[in-house]
Amino acid sequence: MSTHPAAPSAVRPRRVVTDRRGGRSRSPYDSFNLGDHVGDDPADVAANRARVARELGVGEERLVWMDQVHGAGVAIVDAPRDGAVPEVDALVTATPGLVLGVLAADCVPILLADHEAGVVAAVHAGREGVRKGVVPAALSAMASLGARARHVTALLGPAVCGECYEVPQRMQDDVARVAPAAVARTRAGTPGLDLRAGVAEILRKAGIQEVVQDPRCTVEDATLFSHRREGVTGRQAGLVWLDGAPAGPGSR
C-alpha cells in the first residue's frame, strides 16, 4: 500500500483512553466494553463502538480495530476497513480521520505519534508481544511512512503494574532479555513484570524522548477492565488518530 505522510502543518495527532464506565454492556462486561471477542452481546458492543465514533465525530467505518494475537505483526492502513480485521498487534497510518484502536485489559496499550511527519500507531503490548518485538516492528512501520524517532511521542495507557503481575521466573527471564527494566517484584516478593517500564525502556533506546505513562493499574482500579482480576471481563481501548486540524501549541 502506498501512503504518503501528511504535511506537518496539516494534521494534529489526538489520543484517547477509555474506561469501563458509561456503556450499554451488562455484567460481567459492564459497561463500556469495546471488545467483540470476549463473549459480550454483539449488539451491546456495537452500541458502545457507535458511541466512540459519535463522540469522536467520525463514521463507524473509520474506526480501525485489530484481531490481536500477542505477536509482532503490523498493518499499515490508508483507508476505512471493509469489515476485514487484520490479525496483528499494531496498526499504523498517515491518513487523517482514521481512528486506530487497541484493546486491553492488563496489557499495555501504546499510542505513538509523529506530529512532524503526520504518522500515528496503536500497539498492543502484552508479555509475548514485548518479547517478540512488537514495539520495534511498529516503529519500523512508522519510519517507512516518514516518521523519525526524535519526533515520535508515546502514551502508555493503563496496564497491570509490576506489584500485581506475578509470573514464573522463566517468563520473567524471557522478557528481561528484551527489556531488563520490566523486571519487578510483586507485593508477595515473587517474580513479577512491569511491562510499562519495559516498553518505556525499549522506546527510549529507540530514540523516543517523550514517553508519558498513565499510572493506573488495571488490577487495582475498579473503573478499568482487568482480565487478571476478573477473568471474564471487557476491554477498554486506546485510540489515536490524525484529526486534520493544524498543529498548535500544546498538541501532543
N, C-alpha and C positions, 0 to 999 in steps of 0.2 A: 504494500500500500504506500502511495506517495502522499506524505503530509508535510506541509511547509509551516514552520513556526510563524505565528502572527507577529506583526510589528511590535516592538517593545511598548509603544505608546498606545496600542490599540486594545489591550486587554488587561484585566486585573484578576489575579488568582484569588479565589474565595474558598474557605474551608469551614465545614460544619461537622460537629459530632453530636449524634442524637443520644437520648437515653430511653428508658423504658416507659416513660410517662406520656399520657395524652393520646393513646391509640385506641383501637377497637378490639384487639385480641383479648381472649379470655384466659383465665388461669389454666396452665402454668406459664402462658406466654404473655400475660398481662403486662403492659397493654399495647405498647408501640413497637411490637415485633416486626422487623423488616426482613427476617429470614424466611424463605419459602421452602426450606429443606428440613425443617425441624419438627414437622408434624402438626403445625398450626392450621387452622381453617384457611384454605386458599383465598376465600373471599375477604377474610379479615386482613390477611397480609396485603392483598391488592388494595384494600381501602387505606391501609397505612402508607403504602408506597404512593398512592394517589395524593395523599396529604403532603408527602415530601415534595412531589412535583408542584403541587399548588403553592406551598409555602415558598418554594424557590422561584416560582414564576416560569416554569418550563413545562413542556409537554411530557407526558409519561414516557413517550418513546425516546426521550433524550436522557433518561436515567439508564446508565450502563452498569450492569452487575456482573459478577463473576460466579462461576461454579468452582469454589475454592477447594483445592485438593492437597494442600500442605506441601507444595512443591516450589519450584523456582521459575515456572513458566510466566511469560509476559505477553500481553496482547496490546498492540498499538491500534487504536480505534480512531477513525476520522469521520464517522457518520453514525446516526442512530442505528441501533441494532434492529434486525428484522425478526426478533424472537429468539434467535440463537444466542446462547450464553457460553462464552469461552471457558474451558477448563484450565484456568490459570490462577495465579495468586498475585498478579499485578496488572494494572491497566494504565496505559499512558496515552495522552492525547495532546495535540496542539490545536484542536478545533474548539473555538469558543462556543459555549452553550451546551456542550456535552458534559453531563454530571457523572463523574466516576464514583462508584460506591464500593466500599469494602465493609464486609460484615464481620463482627467479632463478638465474643462473649468470654474472653480471657486472653486471647491472642492480641498482638499489638496491631492496631490499625495505623498505618503510616500514610500521611498526606504530604506529598512533595510538590514543590512549585519553583519554577524558574521564571520570575516576573520579567526578566530581560528578554528571554527567548520566546516566552509565551508557551511553556510546556508544563503540564502537571501530571501527577501519577498518584494512584491509590494502591497501596500494598498491604497484603495480609501476611503478617509475620508471626507464625507460631514457632514452636521449638524446631520442628522439622524444616520449616521454611528458612529460618535463620541458619540452620546447619547446612542446608543445600545451596544457600547463596541467593535468596530471592531479592535481597536489598541491592547487591551489586548488579544483578540482572536488570532490575528496574532502572537503576541509574544509567546503565549502558544503553537501554532503550531510549531514555530521555536524551542522552547525548547524541543518539542517531538523529534526533529531531532538532538538534542545535543547542540543547541545554549545556551549561557549563557548571561544574561543581561549585565554583566560587560564587555563583549566583543562585544556587538552589537553597531553599529554606525547607525545614521539615517540622511537622507537627506530629508527635506521637500521642495517640489517643489513650484513653483509659484501658488498663490491662491488669492482669493479676500481678501483684507485687512479689518480690523475692521472699518475703517473710511468709507468704501464703502458698507459694508454689513449690511443693516438695516433689523431688524426683529421685530416682535411683542414682547412685554415684556414677554409674556408667553413662547415663543420659547427660548428667552434668558435665562429665569429661568430654563427651562428643560435642556439645555446644561450646565448651571452653576452648576447643581447638580453633574455632572460628571467631569467637567473641569472648575473650577472657573476662571482660567486665561483667558478663552475665552471671558469673559465679556468685552465689549467695548462700546464706544460712537461714533456715526457717526459724520461727519462734521456738520450735521444739529442738533446735540445734542440729537438724538433719540437713542433708544436701538440698539446695534449692536453686532456682533460676530467676534472675531479674532480667527478663527479656528486653525491657525498655532500655536498661543500662547497656545491654549487649548491642542493641540496634543503634543506640546513640554513639557507641564506640565505633561501630562499622561506618556510620555516616561521617563521623569526624575524620577518620582515617582516609576516607574517600575525598576529603576536602570540603565537606559541608560545614560551614562555620556556625550557622544558626540552627540549633536543634531545640525546639520547645517541647516540653513534656507535660501532658495533662497528668497531675499527680494522683488521680483517683485510682484506687484498687478495685477491680470489678468484684472480687470476693467480699470485700469489706463494705462496699457502698450498695445499699439496697435499691437505689434508683437505677442501677445498672444490671444488665443481664450477666449471669456468671454460670457457665456450664459446670465449672469445678464446684461451685457452691450448691447448685440446684439439680444438676443432672439434666433433666428435661426442662428446657427454657428457650427463650427467644434470642434474638440478636439485635444489637444496636449497630449503627452504621457510622462510618467516617465518609464524608462526601467532599469532593474537591472539583472545581471547575474554573473555567475562564469566563468571566461574565461579560466581556466585550466592552466594559467601560474603561475610560482612560485611567491609567495608573496614577495614583495620587499620594499625598503624604499619609503615612500610617497604614498603607496597604501592605499585606504580608503574604 
